[in-house]
Amino acid sequence: MRITLIGSGNVATHLAAAFKNAGHYIVQVYSRSLQNAALLAYHVKAEPIDDLQNINPETDLFIIAVKDTAIGVIAEQLAQYQQLKVHTSGAVSLYTLLAFSDNVGVFYPLQTFSKTKEVDLRNVPICIEGANESITKNLEQLARTISNKVYRIDSDKRKIVHLAAVFANNFPNYLYTVAQQILAKSQLDFELIRPIIQETAQKVQQGLPAAMQTGPAIRNDETTINNHLQLLKDEPALQELYRLLSQGIIKLDNTGQGDK
Amino acid sequence: MRITLIGSGNVATHLAAAFKNAGHYIVQVYSRSLQNAALLAYHVKAEPIDDLQNINPETDLFIIAVKDTAIGVIAEQLAQYQQLKVHTSGAVSLYTLLAFSDNVGVFYPLQTFSKTKEVDLRNVPICIEGANESITKNLEQLARTISNKVYRIDSDKRKIVHLAAVFANNFPNYLYTVAQQILAKSQLDFELIRPIIQETAQKVQQGLPAAMQTGPAIRNDETTINNHLQLLKDEPALQELYRLLSQGIIKLDNTGQGDK
C-alpha cells in the first residue's frame, strides 16, 4: 500500500517504521516543521513536506497522526483527496473525519510511544473503525500486516478504551513518579523499586489485577495506613491521594486475602 | 547456614525456596496450621511444626516472616533462643525485635510475592538492617547468596521505601483493576490494555517516570479530561481519583512536552 503520513510525532514515527518494515511504501511525511518531516522521512525513504499544497496524490491512504485538536483542521485541508483517511487517536470520534469525507476510518494503536524506545508493534493492539464494512475490512487487513492484535472498536467504545488506558498507563506512571520523589527526598535510589514495578505489571499479564492486590489497604492494616499518612504529613495532596486509593482498594469485592 | 522459618506465607515460601537453592539448610518451618507448615516444609526438606515448643535449637537463624502485628508476639516467644532473628517486614521497626534480644536484624525483600508465581530473587532488592555492624555484615553476606541487589537500609528509611513501594506497586495494581472494571462495563476485554501496562512499567526500568509521562493531563488537554470525567459521571469516587491524579500530573515540574 502507498501510505502518506500527516504528522511526525511518536505515533507517526512508530507507524511509519512498522509499515515500512511490513513492505508498504511511505510516499510522503508531512510536518509543519520540515526538519521533523525530514527526520522521519529519511528513515522510511519518503519525501518530507511542510506544506499540504505539496501533497502527492499518488497514494492510497492518509494517516493523520497529529494532536487531537488538529485532526479536524487537517481533515478539512485534505478534503479534496478521495483516498482513505484515518486518524490515530483514542479520544477523537470518527465523526471528526466524516464531516469532510465518507472514505474515513480510525487506526488507533493502543500503546505508549516514545521516540527513544523501540516498540514491537506485533504485540500492540490496533483498534480499527471504518465508516463502512468495506473500509473496516481494509483497515483490519492493513493492521494485520503490522500487528497480531487487531480489534474492531467503534468510536464510543474507543473512548472507553482510551479512558481505561489513562488509568492503566498515565496514572500508574505518575504514581511511579510519586514513589521516586518520596525516595529521592530521603536520598534513596529509584533503582530500589524498579523490580517491584516490573513484577506488578508482569503479574497481571495472565490473571486479573483484583486477584493480585497486595498491601496494607487490602489487608485493612490501619496501623500501616496511618503510619504512611503520617509520613506524608507535609504533602496534603499525596495524603489525599493515598486515602482515596486506599479506600478504593478496601472497597474491592475481595473474598480471599491478598498476597503479601 | 541452618535456617528456621517462622511463617509459611508468600514471603516465607519464596525465601525458603531461594535459601534452599543457594545451598542453605532449612531446619524447620513453623506455622499455626500444620498443613501449611507441611506444604512448605515438604518443598524445602524441612521439618514442619505448629508449636513453638517444638523448635529445634540446632539452627543459626530465625526468619520471622509473619504478618506485621504478629512479629512482636513471635519475638517474645522466641526470646529464650540466642540465635540471630530477623523479620521480613517493610513497615515494622527493628525495635520490635530489640525489645527481646540484641541479636536481631531485618531482612526485607522488596518485591510482591504470590504463591502461584515464581520470582527470581536474584533481581529482588533485599533491604538489610542489623542491630550492630557485625550482624549487618552477616546479613549482607547471607542476602548476597540469594540476591544481587543488597542494600543497607535502616528502620526509618525502610518505612520510606515501604511507602514508596505502596505507591509503585499496590496503587498501580488497583488502577489496573479500575481500568479492567471500566472495560468490563462496556464488554471490553482487559487483554486490550495488558500490553500498555507492561510497556509503561518497562519504560521506567531505564529512565525516570517523570520524563515518560504521557496522556491528557501532561498535555493539559482539558477537552479530553472533561470528556473522561463525563464518562465517569456515575462513579463519583473514580471521578475524584481521576481529578486528583490529573492535578498531580499537571503540577509535575515538566519542561518538555510528554511523549504521546
Interface residues (C-beta under 8 A of the other chain):
Chain A: G9 N10 V11 K67 D68 T69 A91 L110 Q111 T112 F113 S114 K115 K117 V119 N123 V124 P125 C127 K149 Y151 I153 K157 K159 I160 V161 H162 L163 A164 A165 V166 F167 A168 N169 N170 F171 P172 N173 Y174 L175 Y176 T177 V178 A179 Q180 I182 L183 K185 S186 L188 F190 E191 L192 I193 R194 P195 I196 I197 Q198 E199 T200 A201 Q202 K203 V204 Q205 L208 P209 A210 M212 Q213 T214 G215 P216 A217 I218 R219 D221 T223 T224 N227 H228 L231 L232 A237 E240 L241 Y242 L244 L245 Q247 G248 I249 K251 L252 D259 K260
Chain B: G9 N10 V11 K67 D68 T69 A91 L110 Q111 T112 F113 S114 K115 K117 V119 N123 V124 P125 C127 K149 Y151 I153 K157 K159 I160 V161 H162 L163 A164 A165 V166 F167 A168 N169 N170 F171 P172 N173 Y174 L175 Y176 T177 V178 A179 Q180 I182 L183 K185 S186 L188 F190 E191 L192 I193 R194 P195 I196 I197 Q198 E199 T200 A201 Q202 K203 V204 Q205 L208 P209 A210 M212 Q213 T214 G215 P216 A217 I218 R219 D221 T223 T224 N227 H228 L231 L232 A237 L238 E240 L241 Y242 L244 L245 Q247 G248 I249 K251 L252 D259 K260
